[in-house]
Amino acid sequence: MNDTTTAKTILEQLGGTRRLMAMIGASDFVFGDRSLQFSFGKAAKGIRKARIELDASDTYTVRFYAGRGLSIREVETCEGVYDDALKRTFESVTGLYLSL
């Protein structure tokens, strides 16, 4: 059985499901034991997907992906991101805002 506690915490740190859906068109949420992945409308650099993983150091690694279907590629990785910088990191890389 999957423990989604970490994924739910990441989701709340970004503003919650409803806010992500409204602000960036987030969808296809995948809750892992220590990660959250989701898709969203096309952003800067063609980015369409993000995966946020909790590291052993209690910081996050945020990976951004561009493309569609089988041609998805990682375009940027941010390591050592603290929880209070998670939103800012997402906004900086994608150019999409998570709050008004």
Accessible surface in RSA format (square Angstrom, percent):
REM  Atomic radii and reference values for relative SASA: ProtOr
REM  Chains: A
REM  Algorithm: Lee & Richards
REM  Probe-radius: 1.40
REM  Slices: 20
REM RES _ NUM      All-atoms   Total-Side   Main-Chain    Non-polar    All polar
REM                ABS   REL    ABS   REL    ABS   REL    ABS   REL    ABS   REL
RES MET A   1   243.61 126.2 152.86 101.2  90.75 216.1 132.04 112.3 111.57 147.8
RES ASN A   2    81.70  56.3  61.41  59.3  20.30  48.9  23.92  57.6  57.79  55.9
RES ASP A   3    86.82  60.8  80.95  80.6   5.87  13.9  36.37  85.6  50.45  50.3
RES THR A   4    34.56  24.6  32.23  32.7   2.33   5.6  20.49  27.5  14.07  21.3
RES THR A   5    88.02  62.6  84.29  85.4   3.74   8.9  63.02  84.7  25.00  37.8
RES THR A   6    27.06  19.2  23.18  23.5   3.87   9.2   6.40   8.6  20.66  31.2
RES ALA A   7     0.00   0.0   0.00   0.0   0.00   0.0   0.00   0.0   0.00   0.0
RES LYS A   8   117.70  57.4 116.87  71.7   0.83   2.0  65.99  59.4  51.71  55.1
RES THR A   9    62.72  44.6  57.91  58.7   4.81  11.5  42.89  57.6  19.84  30.0
RES ILE A  10     0.00   0.0   0.00   0.0   0.00   0.0   0.00   0.0   0.00   0.0
RES LEU A  11     9.15   5.1   9.15   6.5   0.00   0.0   9.15   6.4   0.00   0.0
RES GLU A  12   119.94  68.9 104.17  78.8  15.78  37.6  47.35  91.6  72.60  59.3
RES GLN A  13    55.25  30.9  33.89  24.8  21.36  50.9  28.33  60.3  26.92  20.4
RES LEU A  14     0.08   0.0   0.08   0.1   0.00   0.0   0.08   0.1   0.00   0.0
RES GLY A  15    25.73  31.7   0.00   N/A  25.73  31.7   9.29  25.5  16.44  36.8
RES GLY A  16     7.59   9.4   0.00   N/A   7.59   9.4   7.59  20.8   0.00   0.0
RES THR A  17    52.96  37.7  49.10  49.8   3.86   9.2  35.64  47.9  17.32  26.2
RES ARG A  18   211.83  88.9 205.51 104.8   6.32  15.0  78.51 107.3 133.32  80.8
RES ARG A  19   108.52  45.6 100.52  51.2   8.01  19.1  15.12  20.7  93.41  56.6
RES LEU A  20     0.11   0.1   0.11   0.1   0.00   0.0   0.11   0.1   0.00   0.0
RES MET A  21   101.89  52.8  91.08  60.3  10.80  25.7  81.30  69.1  20.59  27.3
RES ALA A  22    88.02  80.9  47.57  73.4  40.45  92.0  59.20  83.4  28.83  76.4
RES MET A  23    61.49  31.8  34.34  22.7  27.15  64.6  16.38  13.9  45.11  59.8
RES ILE A  24    11.72   6.7   0.29   0.2  11.42  27.5   8.65   6.2   3.06   8.3
RES GLY A  25    44.96  55.4   0.00   N/A  44.96  55.4  30.30  83.1  14.66  32.8
RES ALA A  26     4.04   3.7   0.00   0.0   4.04   9.2   0.00   0.0   4.04  10.7
RES SER A  27    49.97  42.2  46.12  61.5   3.85   8.9  35.51  75.6  14.46  20.3
RES ASP A  28   101.89  71.4  79.92  79.5  21.96  51.9  30.93  72.8  70.96  70.8
RES PHE A  29    48.05  24.0  22.77  14.1  25.29  65.8  22.77  13.8  25.29  72.4
RES VAL A  30    78.48  51.6  74.54  67.5   3.94   9.5  77.71  67.5   0.76   2.1
RES PHE A  31    64.39  32.2  52.39  32.5  12.00  31.2  52.39  31.8  12.00  34.3
RES GLY A  32    17.04  21.0   0.00   N/A  17.04  21.0  16.96  46.5   0.08   0.2
RES ASP A  33    79.47  55.7  69.05  68.7  10.42  24.6  23.66  55.7  55.80  55.7
RES ARG A  34   117.50  49.3 114.64  58.4   2.86   6.8  57.81  79.0  59.69  36.2
RES SER A  35     7.40   6.3   7.40   9.9   0.00   0.0   2.70   5.8   4.70   6.6
RES LEU A  36     0.01   0.0   0.00   0.0   0.01   0.0   0.01   0.0   0.00   0.0
RES GLN A  37    37.61  21.0  37.55  27.4   0.06   0.1   0.57   1.2  37.04  28.1
RES PHE A  38     0.50   0.3   0.23   0.1   0.27   0.7   0.50   0.3   0.00   0.0
RES SER A  39    18.97  16.0  18.97  25.3   0.00   0.0  14.29  30.4   4.68   6.6
RES PHE A  40    10.25   5.1   0.00   0.0  10.25  26.7   3.77   2.3   6.48  18.5
RES GLY A  41    39.48  48.7   0.00   N/A  39.48  48.7  37.92 104.1   1.56   3.5
RES LYS A  42   135.99  66.3 109.02  66.9  26.97  64.2  54.02  48.6  81.97  87.3
RES ALA A  43    12.68  11.7   0.00   0.0  12.68  28.8   6.81   9.6   5.87  15.5
RES ALA A  44    49.52  45.5  32.27  49.8  17.25  39.2  45.18  63.6   4.35  11.5
RES LYS A  45   128.99  62.9  92.66  56.9  36.33  86.5  87.85  79.1  41.14  43.8
RES GLY A  46    19.81  24.4   0.00   N/A  19.81  24.4  12.63  34.7   7.18  16.1
RES ILE A  47     0.00   0.0   0.00   0.0   0.00   0.0   0.00   0.0   0.00   0.0
RES ARG A  48    54.16  22.7  54.01  27.5   0.15   0.4  14.10  19.3  40.06  24.3
RES LYS A  49    47.03  22.9  47.03  28.9   0.00   0.0  13.76  12.4  33.26  35.4
RES ALA A  50     0.00   0.0   0.00   0.0   0.00   0.0   0.00   0.0   0.00   0.0
RES ARG A  51    70.72  29.7  70.72  36.0   0.00   0.0  11.19  15.3  59.53  36.1
RES ILE A  52     0.51   0.3   0.51   0.4   0.00   0.0   0.51   0.4   0.00   0.0
RES GLU A  53    44.16  25.4  44.16  33.4   0.00   0.0   6.32  12.2  37.83  30.9
RES LEU A  54    32.63  18.2  24.96  17.9   7.67  19.3  24.96  17.5   7.67  20.6
RES ASP A  55    42.74  29.9  37.27  37.1   5.47  12.9  19.50  45.9  23.24  23.2
RES ALA A  56   111.91 102.9  70.05 108.1  41.86  95.2  76.12 107.2  35.79  94.8
RES SER A  57    81.92  69.2  50.75  67.7  31.18  71.8  56.36 120.0  25.56  35.8
RES ASP A  58   108.93  76.3  95.87  95.4  13.06  30.9  30.17  71.0  78.76  78.6
RES THR A  59     9.74   6.9   9.74   9.9   0.00   0.0   7.78  10.5   1.96   3.0
RES TYR A  60    10.56   4.9  10.56   6.0   0.00   0.0   2.15   1.6   8.41  10.4
RES THR A  61     8.40   6.0   8.40   8.5   0.00   0.0   2.08   2.8   6.32   9.6
RES VAL A  62     1.22   0.8   1.22   1.1   0.00   0.0   1.22   1.1   0.00   0.0
RES ARG A  63    67.22  28.2  67.22  34.3   0.00   0.0   6.75   9.2  60.47  36.6
RES PHE A  64     0.00   0.0   0.00   0.0   0.00   0.0   0.00   0.0   0.00   0.0
RES TYR A  65    38.83  18.1  38.58  22.0   0.25   0.6  25.25  19.0  13.58  16.7
RES ALA A  66     2.16   2.0   1.66   2.6   0.50   1.1   2.16   3.0   0.00   0.0
RES GLY A  67    21.62  26.7   0.00   N/A  21.62  26.7  15.73  43.2   5.89  13.2
RES ARG A  68   161.62  67.9 152.46  77.7   9.16  21.8  63.15  86.3  98.47  59.7
RES GLY A  69    62.41  77.0   0.00   N/A  62.41  77.0  43.31 118.9  19.10  42.8
RES LEU A  70   192.52 107.2 155.77 111.4  36.74  92.4 159.97 112.3  32.55  87.6
RES SER A  71    80.05  67.6  63.88  85.3  16.17  37.3  55.86 119.0  24.19  33.9
RES ILE A  72    70.13  39.9  44.34  33.0  25.79  62.2  44.34  31.9  25.79  70.0
RES ARG A  73   136.66  57.4 130.93  66.7   5.73  13.6  65.12  89.0  71.54  43.4
RES GLU A  74    82.44  47.3  52.64  39.8  29.80  70.9  21.69  42.0  60.75  49.6
RES VAL A  75    50.18  33.0  16.10  14.6  34.07  82.1  23.11  20.1  27.07  73.4
RES GLU A  76    53.13  30.5  45.62  34.5   7.51  17.9  21.75  42.1  31.38  25.6
RES THR A  77    50.44  35.9  22.58  22.9  27.86  66.4  19.75  26.5  30.68  46.4
RES CYS A  78    25.09  19.0  19.70  22.0   5.39  12.7  11.90  30.2  13.18  14.2
RES GLU A  79   133.26  76.5 104.64  79.2  28.62  68.2  28.09  54.3 105.18  85.9
RES GLY A  80    40.85  50.4   0.00   N/A  40.85  50.4  23.87  65.5  16.98  38.0
RES VAL A  81    12.92   8.5   8.63   7.8   4.29  10.3  12.92  11.2   0.00   0.0
RES TYR A  82   141.34  66.0 140.65  80.0   0.69   1.8  95.94  72.1  45.40  56.0
RES ASP A  83    78.16  54.7  69.56  69.2   8.60  20.3  11.51  27.1  66.65  66.5
RES ASP A  84   114.00  79.9  86.70  86.3  27.30  64.6  45.32 106.7  68.68  68.5
RES ALA A  85    19.20  17.7  19.20  29.6   0.00   0.0  19.20  27.0   0.00   0.0
RES LEU A  86     1.84   1.0   1.45   1.0   0.39   1.0   1.45   1.0   0.39   1.0
RES LYS A  87    60.11  29.3  59.03  36.2   1.07   2.6  33.59  30.2  26.51  28.2
RES ARG A  88   151.80  63.7 149.18  76.0   2.61   6.2  69.84  95.5  81.96  49.7
RES THR A  89    22.70  16.1  17.98  18.2   4.72  11.2  10.98  14.7  11.72  17.7
RES PHE A  90     1.51   0.8   1.34   0.8   0.17   0.4   1.34   0.8   0.17   0.5
RES GLU A  91    37.51  21.5  32.71  24.7   4.80  11.4   6.15  11.9  31.36  25.6
RES SER A  92    90.87  76.8  54.89  73.2  35.98  82.9  31.98  68.1  58.89  82.5
RES VAL A  93    13.65   9.0   7.67   6.9   5.98  14.4  11.11   9.7   2.54   6.9
RES THR A  94     1.52   1.1   0.00   0.0   1.52   3.6   0.00   0.0   1.52   2.3
RES GLY A  95    48.10  59.3   0.00   N/A  48.10  59.3  29.00  79.6  19.10  42.8
RES LEU A  96    42.40  23.6  40.84  29.2   1.57   3.9  42.40  29.8   0.00   0.0
RES TYR A  97   148.77  69.5 143.01  81.4   5.76  15.0  94.96  71.4  53.81  66.3
RES LEU A  98     0.24   0.1   0.24   0.2   0.00   0.0   0.24   0.2   0.00   0.0
RES SER A  99    41.85  35.4  33.36  44.5   8.49  19.6  13.01  27.7  28.84  40.4
RES LEU A 100   203.03 113.1 134.44  96.2  68.59 172.4 163.76 115.0  39.27 105.7
END  Absolute sums over single chains surface
CHAIN  1 A     5788.2       4485.3       1302.9       2994.8       2793.4
END  Absolute sums over all chains
TOTAL          5788.2       4485.3       1302.9       2994.8       2793.4
